[in-house]
């Protein structure tokens, strides 16, 4: 778990890069949309002090309230810029069938979109990374960008656009 290393937990080879202190403060770290953790992950997260919002929290409080709280926590007491790591495996496979870890009960397209809108509106996100493990079936499909619009094509050999070279 890369986040664990940034929080100062794990092998010294990872946790002590550029010094012994944690690289990310746990009290400003938030996990949103958690739904499928194994026992060791649960123990690690509980020990870390990271704030966690599960899918149950989103169901009960709504994505808007969860994200507003998460943004406040991530900004810290000095209201500082923060980084976003958005793992697409947190989106329900019904809305993102290409995810590699297809676990039902994740974020809907609209919930994920609302989260990104609220992050953009707050104006404090300084960086964002979007990650995913792509399944074999999704990786076999190619995407062509023509004239600024994306068009998905059925799986076929990759074709290169040779115009205007």
C-alpha positions in Angstrom: 0.0 0.0 0.0 1.8 3.1 -1.2 -0.2 5.4 1.1 1.0 3.4 4.1 4.6 4.1 3.2 3.8 7.8 2.8 2.3 7.7 6.2 5.5 6.3 7.6 4.4 2.6 7.9 6.2 -0.2 6.2 9.8 -1.1 5.2 12.5 1.5 5.9 13.5 1.4 2.3 10.2 3.1 1.5 9.3 5.0 4.6 12.7 6.7 5.1 13.2 8.1 1.6 14.1 11.8 2.1 14.1 11.5 5.9 12.5 9.5 8.6 9.4 11.5 9.1 6.0 10.6 7.5 5.6 12.3 4.1 1.9 12.8 4.5 0.1 13.7 7.7 -2.5 11.1 8.7 -4.8 13.8 10.2 -5.1 15.4 6.7 -5.6 12.1 4.8 -9.0 10.9 3.8 -10.2 7.7 2.1 -13.7 8.0 0.4 -15.8 5.2 -0.9 -14.2 2.3 0.9 -16.1 -0.9 0.6 -13.8 -3.9 0.3 -10.9 -4.2 2.7 -9.2 -7.3 4.0 -8.4 -7.8 7.7 -4.8 -6.5 7.5 -5.9 -3.4 5.5 -8.5 -2.6 8.2 -5.9 -2.9 11.0 -3.5 -0.7 9.1 -6.0 2.0 8.4 -7.3 2.0 12.0 -3.8 2.3 13.3 -2.9 5.1 10.9 -5.4 7.6 12.1 -6.6 8.3 8.5 -10.3 9.4 8.2 -12.3 6.8 6.3 -15.7 7.3 4.6 -17.2 4.0 3.5 -19.9 3.5 0.9 -22.3 3.2 3.9 -21.3 6.7 5.0 -22.0 8.0 1.4 -25.4 6.2 1.4 -26.4 7.7 4.7 -24.9 11.2 4.5 -24.8 11.7 0.7 -21.7 12.3 -1.5 -22.0 16.1 -1.2 -21.7 16.1 2.6 -19.0 13.4 2.7 -16.9 15.3 0.1 -17.3 18.7 1.9 -16.0 17.0 5.1 -13.2 15.2 3.3 -12.1 18.5 1.6 -12.0 20.3 5.0 -10.0 17.5 6.6 -7.6 17.2 3.6 -7.0 21.0 3.7 -5.9 20.8 7.3 -6.0 23.4 9.9 -4.2 26.0 7.8 -6.5 25.3 4.7 -3.6 24.2 2.5 -3.6 22.8 -1.0 -4.0 19.0 -1.2 -3.4 16.1 -3.6 -6.2 13.8 -4.9 -5.6 10.1 -5.7 -8.7 8.8 -7.5 -8.7 5.0 -7.9 -11.2 4.1 -10.6 -11.6 0.7 -8.9 -13.8 2.5 -6.4 -16.4 3.1 -9.1 -19.1 0.4 -9.4 -18.3 -2.0 -12.3 -21.8 -1.2 -13.6 -20.6 2.3 -14.4 -17.0 1.4 -15.2 -16.9 -2.2 -16.6 -13.2 -2.0 -17.4 -12.1 -1.9 -13.8 -9.7 -4.7 -12.8 -11.1 -5.1 -9.3 -14.8 -5.4 -10.1 -16.5 -5.2 -6.7 -20.2 -4.3 -6.8 -21.5 -1.5 -4.6 -19.0 1.3 -5.6 -19.5 4.9 -6.6 -22.0 5.7 -9.3 -20.9 7.8 -12.3 -22.8 10.7 -10.8 -21.3 10.3 -7.3 -17.8 10.2 -8.8 -18.6 13.2 -11.0 -20.0 15.2 -8.1 -16.8 14.4 -6.0 -14.6 15.8 -8.8 -16.9 18.9 -9.2 -16.7 19.7 -5.5 -12.9 19.2 -5.5 -12.6 21.6 -8.5 -14.9 24.2 -6.9 -13.0 24.3 -3.6 -9.9 25.5 -5.6 -7.4 23.9 -3.2 -6.5 20.7 -5.1 -2.9 21.1 -6.3 -2.6 17.8 -8.1 -4.6 14.7 -9.0 -3.7 11.2 -10.0 -6.2 8.8 -11.5 -5.3 5.2 -11.2 -6.9 1.9 -12.3 -6.0 -1.7 -12.8 -7.3 -2.3 -16.4 -8.8 -5.7 -17.1 -7.6 -7.7 -20.1 -10.9 -7.3 -21.9 -10.8 -3.5 -21.5 -7.2 -3.3 -22.5 -7.9 -5.1 -25.8 -10.3 -2.3 -26.9 -8.6 0.7 -28.6 -9.7 4.3 -28.3 -9.2 6.8 -31.2 -9.1 10.5 -30.6 -10.3 12.2 -33.8 -11.1 15.9 -34.0 -11.2 16.3 -30.2 -13.9 13.6 -29.6 -13.3 10.1 -28.3 -14.8 7.2 -30.2 -14.5 3.7 -28.9 -13.9 0.9 -31.3 -14.4 -2.8 -31.1 -11.2 -4.7 -30.2 -8.9 -4.7 -33.2 -5.2 -4.1 -33.9 -4.0 -0.7 -32.9 -4.0 1.7 -35.9 -1.9 4.8 -36.0 -3.0 8.1 -37.5 -0.4 8.8 -40.2 -2.0 12.1 -41.4 -0.1 15.3 -40.9 3.2 13.8 -39.9 
